[in-house]
Amino acid sequence: MKKGLIATIAMLALSAFATTGFADTKKGEKIDGAKEFKEHCAVCHPDGGNIVNPKKTLSKKDREANGIKSVKDLVQNMRKPGPGMTPFDAKAISDKEAKAIAEYILKTFK
């Protein structure tokens, strides 16, 4: 029951983030994928794990087992995720931020 409570709290927190939106970066400004990951993703994916579904971590093995192999795949999954994950539309995470997060995930979680 403890896992279910943690997952519910995390999903509620992410829902609040997703619906409030965040300021987009200025034109030409470099986006820090690690910073964006910590801000938007680390609540449910600490150290690349997954508190909602431990079988779907951000490790390369788990990503590829779930058909997620590229930046494009990761961004699509952010926009239209499966059960248990809050969707992040372009208002919550801009396309540039989503791409930076995806690049960070591919580079960091092997």
MARSE-721443 format. One line per field, with one value per residue (C-alpha): residue number from 1; residue in three letters; x, y, z. Coordinates in pm, 1 decimal, decimal comma, padded with zeros to 6 digits, always signed. Each point is the difference from the previous one (the first is absolute). Layout:
<sites>
guti = c(NUM | ...)
tivex = c(ALA | ...)
X = c(X | ...)
Y = c(Y | ...)
Z = c(Z | ...)
</sites>
This chain:
<sites>
guti = c(1 | 2 | 3 | 4 | 5 | 6 | 7 | 8 | 9 | 10 | 11 | 12 | 13 | 14 | 15 | 16 | 17 | 18 | 19 | 20 | 21 | 22 | 23 | 24 | 25 | 26 | 27 | 28 | 29 | 30 | 31 | 32 | 33 | 34 | 35 | 36 | 37 | 38 | 39 | 40 | 41 | 42 | 43 | 44 | 45 | 46 | 47 | 48 | 49 | 50 | 51 | 52 | 53 | 54 | 55 | 56 | 57 | 58 | 59 | 60 | 61 | 62 | 63 | 64 | 65 | 66 | 67 | 68 | 69 | 70 | 71 | 72 | 73 | 74 | 75 | 76 | 77 | 78 | 79 | 80 | 81 | 82 | 83 | 84 | 85 | 86 | 87 | 88 | 89 | 90 | 91 | 92 | 93 | 94 | 95 | 96 | 97 | 98 | 99 | 100 | 101 | 102 | 103 | 104 | 105 | 106 | 107 | 108 | 109 | 110)
tivex = c(MET | LYS | LYS | GLY | LEU | ILE | ALA | THR | ILE | ALA | MET | LEU | ALA | LEU | SER | ALA | PHE | ALA | THR | THR | GLY | PHE | ALA | ASP | THR | LYS | LYS | GLY | GLU | LYS | ILE | ASP | GLY | ALA | LYS | GLU | PHE | LYS | GLU | HIS | CYS | ALA | VAL | CYS | HIS | PRO | ASP | GLY | GLY | ASN | ILE | VAL | ASN | PRO | LYS | LYS | THR | LEU | SER | LYS | LYS | ASP | ARG | GLU | ALA | ASN | GLY | ILE | LYS | SER | VAL | LYS | ASP | LEU | VAL | GLN | ASN | MET | ARG | LYS | PRO | GLY | PRO | GLY | MET | THR | PRO | PHE | ASP | ALA | LYS | ALA | ILE | SER | ASP | LYS | GLU | ALA | LYS | ALA | ILE | ALA | GLU | TYR | ILE | LEU | LYS | THR | PHE | LYS)
X = c(+00000,0 | +00294,3 | +00108,7 | -00351,8 | -00012,1 | +00339,9 | -00102,8 | -00326,9 | +00177,2 | +00259,5 | -00267,6 | -00193,2 | +00315,6 | +00080,2 | -00354,1 | +00035,8 | +00328,3 | -00143,3 | -00304,1 | +00174,8 | +00253,6 | +00346,1 | +00161,6 | +00158,4 | +00361,9 | +00106,2 | +00083,8 | +00350,1 | +00038,1 | +00161,0 | -00218,4 | +00151,6 | -00151,2 | +00117,5 | -00166,4 | -00322,8 | +00002,7 | +00036,9 | -00281,2 | -00251,6 | +00094,1 | +00210,2 | -00300,6 | -00110,1 | +00331,8 | +00260,9 | +00340,9 | -00172,0 | -00228,6 | -00378,4 | -00199,1 | -00330,0 | +00111,2 | +00342,3 | +00006,4 | +00007,3 | +00313,6 | +00199,5 | +00280,2 | +00085,4 | -00108,0 | -00345,2 | -00048,0 | +00079,6 | -00216,1 | -00286,0 | +00077,4 | +00167,8 | +00331,1 | +00039,4 | -00053,0 | -00314,2 | -00134,1 | +00065,8 | -00170,4 | -00301,0 | -00016,1 | +00006,6 | -00286,9 | -00212,2 | +00123,1 | -00147,5 | -00199,3 | +00150,7 | +00185,1 | -00129,8 | +00006,1 | +00214,0 | -00135,2 | +00197,9 | -00146,3 | +00149,9 | +00330,6 | +00093,3 | +00124,9 | +00352,9 | -00013,6 | -00141,4 | +00280,1 | +00262,6 | -00149,9 | -00005,6 | +00363,7 | +00095,5 | -00183,7 | +00170,7 | +00341,1 | -00040,1 | -00200,1 | +00176,6)
Y = c(+00000,0 | +00232,2 | -00017,6 | +00085,7 | +00302,5 | +00123,6 | -00045,4 | +00187,1 | +00291,0 | +00018,0 | -00006,3 | +00280,0 | +00208,2 | -00055,5 | +00083,5 | +00334,4 | +00067,4 | -00108,2 | +00222,2 | +00315,8 | +00010,4 | +00147,7 | +00297,9 | -00086,4 | +00083,6 | +00310,7 | -00033,1 | -00138,4 | -00087,6 | -00339,3 | -00239,4 | -00209,7 | -00347,5 | -00110,2 | +00301,6 | -00054,5 | -00371,3 | +00083,3 | +00254,4 | -00208,4 | -00368,6 | -00087,8 | -00021,3 | -00324,4 | -00094,7 | +00049,7 | -00109,6 | -00131,8 | -00232,7 | -00004,6 | +00020,8 | -00075,7 | -00295,6 | -00140,5 | -00204,1 | +00318,2 | +00178,2 | +00237,6 | -00253,4 | -00078,1 | -00362,0 | +00094,3 | +00287,2 | -00219,0 | -00284,3 | +00250,2 | +00126,2 | +00324,0 | +00031,7 | +00362,5 | +00361,3 | -00001,0 | -00308,6 | +00156,4 | +00327,0 | -00190,5 | -00194,8 | +00324,7 | +00134,4 | -00317,7 | -00236,7 | -00326,6 | -00065,3 | +00141,6 | +00293,7 | +00353,4 | +00133,6 | +00309,0 | +00210,1 | +00276,8 | +00250,8 | -00184,5 | -00089,3 | +00176,4 | -00201,6 | +00134,0 | -00096,9 | -00345,0 | -00059,2 | +00109,5 | -00234,4 | -00288,1 | +00059,6 | +00007,8 | -00329,3 | -00174,9 | +00127,6 | -00065,2 | -00316,9 | -00283,7)
Z = c(+00000,0 | +00067,2 | -00367,7 | -00112,2 | +00229,4 | -00119,2 | -00362,8 | +00058,1 | +00169,0 | -00277,0 | -00270,2 | +00172,0 | +00027,5 | -00366,2 | -00100,6 | +00175,0 | -00183,6 | -00333,8 | +00025,2 | +00119,7 | -00281,0 | +00010,5 | -00164,3 | -00332,1 | -00060,3 | -00182,3 | -00366,4 | -00044,1 | +00369,1 | +00064,6 | +00197,5 | +00277,6 | -00039,2 | +00345,6 | +00163,5 | -00194,2 | +00089,0 | +00369,6 | -00022,7 | -00195,7 | +00021,4 | +00304,1 | +00234,5 | -00166,7 | -00160,6 | +00275,3 | -00128,6 | -00313,4 | +00192,3 | -00003,5 | +00323,8 | -00175,8 | -00214,6 | +00095,1 | -00323,9 | -00208,3 | +00113,3 | -00216,8 | -00045,6 | -00360,6 | +00046,4 | +00132,3 | -00246,7 | -00298,3 | +00134,8 | -00007,9 | -00352,1 | +00109,8 | -00182,4 | -00109,5 | +00098,4 | -00213,6 | +00181,1 | +00340,7 | -00092,6 | -00136,0 | +00326,2 | +00200,5 | -00209,4 | -00005,7 | +00271,4 | +00108,1 | +00317,0 | +00317,7 | -00154,2 | -00023,1 | -00356,3 | -00054,8 | -00282,8 | -00170,5 | +00244,2 | +00298,4 | -00169,4 | -00322,0 | -00296,0 | +00060,1 | +00366,8 | -00081,5 | -00250,3 | +00256,0 | +00260,2 | -00249,5 | -00096,6 | +00367,9 | +00064,3 | -00293,6 | +00107,1 | +00372,7 | +00054,1 | -00175,4)
</sites>
